[in-house]
């Protein structure tokens, strides 16, 4: 198989998978095998990460594109790993263990949708950078893109959860538990993985040079100063 | 090794609810052997305690605090690991007699050991959920220097775990009462040669028991929270010398959490 044929068959498979994300089918690809979802996150997540890091394209700052590419899948998956034990135990206690595989596929489908949506928004971010927004507006623009993509990811996850909730209403409580846990931990993960865009004055680095700090603590301080 | 696998399987079955089915309730919860579940509870409690005490090591402390030595963070880690299961043991000692009596008088008339099994099962579920939230606590521990934040986060995580444990206890007590009160009412009716009681009379018997158990659950939660306060410090202020028990009697759990919440919010 030539490289071109391999790429085109890979894209065809990704296309089938992405179209299935929003349309849950009982005998679909995702219900048969969840691992391609992980692949979607790992392949599409870095695309947005790299574009996000492309704020300043001078050679010495372009390393931020590489860092950004690495950080986005870490942000999505590390948060999942941290929340997973608690979510698993709570599902078990509520008697939902038999559905846990389906619940996780719904969650991963939502995250894959988030990664794919982000990747599709990447050109917009680059367009905004090219139009000459300053660093502060770049941050706000990226936050808006993340919010939009998260909303779409949520929709995909909820659509898949709907069948579970119809069978056992306790799934509704678990869905919201996941959303709250994930947001609570995810905000801190994102804060720790800064910088994503890179402040113009600061040197290029994977992590900020200062020791890790708490996002909520920092946010309260910012609010207090206002 | 075999006993560890056995214990893990037993824990899993308890969490799934496979050991508290109606058939198990009728035979005094024989499926919840104390010699397995008490060690399981202790291990799970130590796990959460370890995550809790980790802050003492990770937190940046001021140098030269009078009375504070280099070993203090490690002592705090050990103390938290030991004290968290102790918190549940002491709470159980204080509240178990009332559960036994309430249950004997108005509920399922469980015998002494089965009542203890039931309460231990609830504690195991509480601690299992707590330990499973441990990674979240650990994650914030490595990235947080704020002592107030850790207090509030611990109160929230243990609060969630406690609510799940008590929810399980209340659910099981209700089903037990349903099974036992109605069985014994039918028995009494059969002895007297009367037809079995029906409808509203049945429902009323069960409702009274449920109300009394709800009151007990509130007592248990309040005692547990205050016991945590008496056994403090669990997290260990980074700028205070290590103490096994802080000793001073003033204050209580709720005013302290409220104080740290206000401090965190800068109010």
Boltz contact constraints between the chains, C-beta under 6 A:
constraints:
  - contact:
      token1: [A, 82]
      token2: [B, 135]
      max_distance: 6.0
  - contact:
      token1: [A, 82]
      token2: [B, 136]
      max_distance: 6.0
  - contact:
      token1: [A, 82]
      token2: [B, 139]
      max_distance: 6.0
  - contact:
      token1: [A, 85]
      token2: [B, 132]
      max_distance: 6.0
  - contact:
      token1: [A, 85]
      token2: [B, 135]
      max_distance: 6.0
  - contact:
      token1: [A, 86]
      token2: [B, 132]
      max_distance: 6.0
  - contact:
      token1: [A, 86]
      token2: [B, 133]
      max_distance: 6.0
  - contact:
      token1: [A, 89]
      token2: [B, 128]
      max_distance: 6.0
  - contact:
      token1: [A, 89]
      token2: [B, 129]
      max_distance: 6.0
  - contact:
      token1: [A, 89]
      token2: [B, 132]
      max_distance: 6.0
  - contact:
      token1: [A, 92]
      token2: [B, 15]
      max_distance: 6.0
  - contact:
      token1: [A, 92]
      token2: [B, 16]
      max_distance: 6.0
  - contact:
      token1: [A, 93]
      token2: [B, 15]
      max_distance: 6.0
  - contact:
      token1: [A, 93]
      token2: [B, 125]
      max_distance: 6.0
  - contact:
      token1: [A, 93]
      token2: [B, 164]
      max_distance: 6.0
  - contact:
      token1: [A, 95]
      token2: [B, 17]
      max_distance: 6.0
  - contact:
      token1: [A, 97]
      token2: [B, 16]
      max_distance: 6.0
  - contact:
      token1: [A, 185]
      token2: [B, 136]
      max_distance: 6.0
  - contact:
      token1: [A, 192]
      token2: [B, 143]
      max_distance: 6.0
  - contact:
      token1: [A, 212]
      token2: [B, 143]
      max_distance: 6.0
  - contact:
      token1: [A, 214]
      token2: [B, 144]
      max_distance: 6.0
  - contact:
      token1: [A, 214]
      token2: [B, 146]
      max_distance: 6.0
  - contact:
      token1: [A, 214]
      token2: [B, 149]
      max_distance: 6.0
  - contact:
      token1: [A, 217]
      token2: [B, 146]
      max_distance: 6.0
  - contact:
      token1: [A, 217]
      token2: [B, 149]
      max_distance: 6.0
  - contact:
      token1: [A, 220]
      token2: [B, 265]
      max_distance: 6.0
  - contact:
      token1: [A, 220]
      token2: [B, 266]
      max_distance: 6.0
  - contact:
      token1: [A, 224]
      token2: [B, 266]
      max_distance: 6.0
